[in-house]
């Protein structure tokens, strides 16, 4: 017998034989969509299309049951907070996107600090733009613009109220104290009727609200109820409430010599300030008063030399010679004396100046014997808020 050779590998020129891996009888068949042979796809009942669709539907049902259970818990908590406004049947339903705003109205979302900061910055920039326009245009143009767009009035005063919060004292409170003291002095001489006030540029009529709250105290032997001490007429570009009359402050709907006091509380805005003062002279009684509260930097003087501010009484190297100083100094804003001199030409005399406040200046004027000059025009420095 010949020797038997072992097959160690294919000989030259022969193709290698394919190796077939036998499936173990204990190994589970792949039914999850894995790669299988043609025989397994056709012969195995577990991999049929009907069986796979049935298994997917079960899994979906399982997931939906979990979502429904979580939705029921969330909606049940919201219903308790709203004091049983929803029925028990509605509590079993999943949350509807169209009704989520109503069920969570009592639990508002936390405000985003980035969005709040952006809104505040946008409101501040809008206020600065409107404020600059009011100072650099005539009152008639401002009235026409705000009449066509009354929403600008609320936008401006929203920013103004934000500015007032940072001030050490509200100028309206200063005016209330001044008018109250003036009324008490007047009642010592006569007691005829309420004290009539015209508020030019009233805003939301806060001054009128404060003055109308002051009541005249009756004596014990009098049976009548307390009467109002003040009668207030409030004017501004837009009427935000029933206390305010919308008009141009250069032409207010009041009779001649019908007012005891005219108030300009941070309202000398525009390029035609002389028209406001002449109108106050028209409606004011002969013994009437004008109360002006303004930012001190608008009225008090400021001197410049080569672009640098020189404070009052400051030492300057070039100030040794008065003649040289007179030629180098340039006056950029009018002084307080020049402002009161202009008011004198418009028919008023300054009888009191209050500089106790570091930010504001209070002036009290009375009528003089001269008539206001019709052709006189003047304007003060605009109060422009810096961008922050």
ABEGO torsion letter per residue (X at the ends): XBBBBBBAEBBBGBBBBBBBBBBBAABBBBAAGBBBBAAAAAABAAABAAAAAAAAAAAAAAAAAAAAAAAAAAAAAAAAAAGGABBAAAAABBBBAAAAAAAAAABBBBBBAAAAAAAAAAAAAAAAAAAAAAAABBAAAAAAAAAABAAAAAAAAAAAAAAAAABABBAAAAAAAAAAAAAAAAAAABABEBBBBBBBGAEAGAAAAAAAABBBBBBAABABBBBBABBBBBBBABBABAABBBBBAABBBBBBGABABBBBBGABBEABAAAAAAAAAAABBAABBBBBBBBAAAABBBBBBGGBBBBBGBBBAAAABAAAAAAABBBABBBAAAAAAAAAAAGBBBABBBAABAABBBBBBBBBABBBBAABBBBBBBBBBBBX
